[in-house]
Amino acid sequence: MMQQYSLGISPCPNDTFIFGALVQGLVAMPHNYEVRLADVEELNARAAQELLDITKLSVAVMPQILDRYVLLRAGGALGRGCGPVLVARKSVPLETLAEAVIAIPGRMTTANLLLSLHGMHHGPRPEMIFDQVMPAVARGEVDAGVVIHEGRFTYEAHGLVKLLDLGAWWEQATGLPLPLGGIAVRRSLGMETALQVEDAIRRSLAFARENPEQLRPFIRRHAQELDDSVIDSHIATFVNDYSMNLGTEGMHAIRTLVTMGARVAGLPLPEAPLFAGD
């Protein structure tokens, strides 16, 4: 009888594209998976409580859980031109927002960490589910908001303007691609299991690339934005060669962000390796 593990992913098109074949049993797997689809900040919170065996999470949360989880080199969201965007109802100089109320998609998200690393904002940051941020900004309930996922493509439809592309800022400041999310496995499962899961994710992604239309119903069923053009843009932006294998540059980018995140949080990093197989 195959071992069963809990697996947390988001309902966003990049995750359902990568994991769709695995979740639906379209490729042979070494394990069974009990899947939970949830907003990334909920997944972050569950990882902080060690409630999931395998989970998608924000790279920014890794300093808090590195002693219990190890990252895989496949399945994550990392790249260029894919970062969070700060939006508002009208264009204003960034310096006027230093003490403003800016909505964020969760305290543990990479988006929030990037806003802190940028350094322009020191005011209140109410937390919201990611798809509630733009409506709150549009209604005037907050001064601005940091949007993620498909919000990068749809904020103008809410009558909003872009004030700052935090991903572009990161790329300019570091010269590195932006590590948004990764796939983490509980260390207690062992490195052999972690590497088996990594291989399973790669095979699931390979199936998706070869059979994209076969996965479309599954992706659309879970997408917040059902317009096919937005779904396709989302997948094209957040699924790339780094999703199959981080490589040297991708791992360096993640190590850089994790180190910066630990510094911001005032946390020491444990000696444990960051990636499975290290």
C-alpha positions in Angstrom: 0.0 0.0 0.0 1.4 3.4 -1.0 2.1 6.0 1.6 -0.3 9.0 1.6 0.9 12.5 2.2 -1.0 15.8 2.6 -0.3 18.3 -0.2 -1.2 21.9 -0.1 -1.3 24.1 -3.3 -3.1 27.3 -4.3 -6.0 27.3 -6.7 -4.1 29.7 -9.0 -3.5 28.6 -12.6 0.3 28.2 -12.2 -0.2 25.6 -9.4 -3.1 23.8 -10.9 -1.2 23.6 -14.2 2.0 22.2 -12.5 0.2 19.8 -10.2 -2.9 19.0 -12.2 -1.6 15.7 -13.6 -0.4 14.7 -10.2 -3.7 15.6 -8.5 -5.8 13.8 -11.1 -3.7 10.7 -11.3 -2.7 11.3 -14.9 0.9 10.2 -14.3 2.2 7.4 -12.2 3.2 8.5 -8.7 5.2 6.8 -5.9 2.7 8.1 -3.3 -0.9 9.0 -2.8 -1.7 12.7 -2.0 -4.5 14.2 0.0 -4.8 17.6 -1.6 -5.8 20.9 0.0 -6.3 23.9 -2.2 -6.0 27.2 -0.3 -4.8 30.8 -0.5 -1.1 31.0 -0.2 -1.2 32.8 3.2 -3.3 30.0 4.6 -0.7 27.5 3.3 2.0 29.7 4.9 0.1 29.5 8.2 -0.3 25.7 7.9 3.3 25.3 7.2 4.2 27.4 10.3 2.2 24.9 12.3 3.7 21.9 10.4 0.2 20.8 9.4 1.1 19.8 5.8 3.6 17.2 4.6 4.2 18.9 1.3 3.1 22.4 0.5 3.4 25.4 -1.8 4.4 28.5 0.3 5.8 31.9 0.1 9.7 31.9 0.0 9.5 34.7 2.6 8.1 32.3 5.2 11.1 29.9 5.0 13.2 31.6 7.7 10.5 30.7 10.2 10.2 27.1 9.2 13.6 26.1 7.8 14.3 23.9 10.8 11.2 21.7 9.9 10.9 22.0 6.1 13.3 21.7 3.1 12.7 23.2 -0.3 12.5 21.3 -3.6 14.1 22.5 -6.8 10.9 22.0 -8.8 7.3 23.3 -8.8 7.8 26.8 -7.5 7.2 30.3 -8.8 10.3 32.2 -9.7 11.2 34.4 -12.6 11.5 37.9 -14.1 8.6 40.2 -14.8 6.3 38.4 -12.4 6.5 40.3 -9.1 3.8 41.9 -6.9 2.5 45.3 -7.9 1.6 48.3 -5.7 -1.6 49.9 -7.0 -3.8 52.8 -6.0 -6.8 54.7 -7.3 -4.7 57.5 -8.8 -1.0 58.2 -9.4 0.8 59.7 -6.5 4.5 60.0 -5.5 5.7 57.0 -3.5 7.0 59.2 -0.7 3.5 60.4 0.1 2.6 56.8 1.0 5.2 56.4 3.7 2.6 56.3 6.5 -0.4 55.4 4.3 -2.7 52.4 4.8 -1.5 49.7 2.3 -3.4 46.4 2.1 -1.2 43.3 1.8 -2.1 39.7 0.8 -0.8 38.3 4.1 1.9 39.1 6.6 4.0 36.0 5.6 3.9 36.6 1.8 6.9 37.4 -0.3 4.9 40.5 -1.4 4.9 41.9 2.1 8.6 41.1 2.6 9.4 43.0 -0.7 7.5 46.0 0.5 9.6 45.9 3.7 12.8 45.5 1.8 12.0 48.4 -0.5 11.8 50.6 2.6 9.3 53.2 1.4 6.4 52.2 3.7 6.2 52.3 7.5 2.4 52.6 8.0 -0.4 50.2 8.7 -0.7 47.0 6.5 -4.1 45.4 6.9 -4.1 41.8 5.8 -6.6 40.5 3.2 -7.2 37.5 1.0 -5.3 38.4 -2.2 -8.5 38.8 -4.3 -10.0 41.2 -1.8 -7.1 43.7 -2.1 -8.1 45.4 -5.4 -11.8 45.9 -4.5 -10.7 47.4 -1.1 -8.5 49.9 -2.9 -11.1 50.7 -5.5 -13.7 51.4 -2.7 -11.3 53.7 -1.0 -11.1 51.5 2.2 -7.3 51.6 2.0 -4.9 54.1 0.3 -3.1 51.5 -1.8 -2.6 47.7 -2.1 -0.1 45.1 -3.1 -1.6 42.8 -5.6 -0.3 39.3 -6.6 -1.3 36.4 -8.9 -3.7 37.4 -11.7 -4.1 40.9 -10.1 -0.9 41.8 -12.1 -3.0 41.5 -15.2 -6.4 42.8 -14.1 -5.8 45.8 -11.8 -6.7 48.3 -14.6 -10.1 46.7 -14.9 -10.7 47.8 -11.3 -9.9 51.4 -12.3 -6.5 51.3 -10.5 -3.0 52.5 -11.5 0.4 50.9 -10.9 2.6 52.9 -8.5 5.5 50.4 -8.2 6.4 47.0 -9.6 8.1 45.4 -6.6 9.4 42.6 -8.8 11.2 45.0 -11.2 12.6 46.8 -8.2 14.0 43.5 -6.8 15.5 42.6 -10.2 17.2 46.0 -10.5 18.5 45.9 -6.9 19.9 42.3 -7.0 20.2 41.4 -10.6 18.4 38.2 -9.8 15.0 36.6 -10.7 12.4 37.0 -8.1 11.6 33.9 -5.9 7.9 34.2 -5.1 6.9 30.7 -4.0 8.4 27.3 -3.5 7.5 23.7 -2.7 8.5 22.6 0.8 8.6 19.1 2.3 8.7 18.2 6.0 12.2 17.2 6.9 10.9 14.3 9.0 9.8 12.5 5.8 13.4 12.1 4.8 15.4 13.2 1.9 14.6 10.2 -0.2 10.9 10.9 0.0 11.5 14.6 -0.7 13.5 13.8 -3.9 10.8 11.3 -5.0 8.2 14.1 -4.6 10.5 16.5 -6.6 10.6 13.9 -9.4 6.8 13.5 -9.3 6.3 17.2 -9.7 8.6 17.3 -12.7 6.7 14.5 -14.4 3.4 16.3 -13.6 4.7 19.5 -15.2 6.1 17.6 -18.2 2.6 16.1 -18.8 1.0 19.5 -18.5 3.3 21.0 -21.1 2.6 18.1 -23.5 -1.2 18.1 -22.9 -2.2 21.6 -21.8 -5.8 21.3 -23.1 -6.4 18.2 -21.1 -5.7 20.1 -18.0 -7.7 23.2 -18.9 -11.0 22.1 -17.3 -9.3 21.4 -14.0 -7.5 24.8 -14.1 -10.6 26.7 -15.0 -12.6 25.0 -12.2 -10.3 26.4 -9.6 -9.2 29.8 -11.1 -10.4 33.0 -9.5 -10.4 34.6 -13.0 -12.1 32.4 -15.6 -11.1 34.3 -18.7 -8.9 32.0 -20.7 -6.6 34.9 -21.8 -5.9 35.8 -18.2 -5.3 32.1 -17.3 -2.9 31.7 -20.2 -1.1 34.9 -19.3 -0.8 33.8 -15.7 0.6 30.4 -16.6 3.0 32.0 -19.2 4.3 34.4 -16.5 4.6 32.1 -13.5 5.5 28.8 -15.0 8.9 28.7 -16.7 12.2 26.7 -16.8 12.7 27.5 -13.1 9.5 25.6 -12.4 11.2 22.4 -13.7 14.6 23.1 -12.1 15.7 26.1 -10.2 19.3 25.7 -11.3 22.2 27.6 -9.9 20.7 31.1 -10.4 17.3 30.1 -9.0 18.8 28.6 -5.9 21.0 31.7 -5.4 18.0 34.0 -5.7 16.1 32.0 -3.1 19.1 31.9 -0.7 19.4 35.7 -1.1 15.7 36.4 -0.3 15.7 33.9 2.6 18.8 35.6 4.1 17.2 39.0 3.7 14.0 37.8 5.1 15.7 36.4 8.2 17.5 39.7 8.7 14.2 41.6 8.5 12.5 39.2 11.0 15.5 39.1 13.3 15.8 35.3 13.0 18.9 33.2 12.9 19.0 30.7 10.1 19.6 27.1 11.2 22.4 25.0 9.8 20.0 22.7 8.0 20.4 22.6 4.2 17.8 24.8 2.4 17.3 22.5 -0.6 16.6 18.7 -0.7 19.7 16.9 -1.8 22.2 19.5 -0.6 
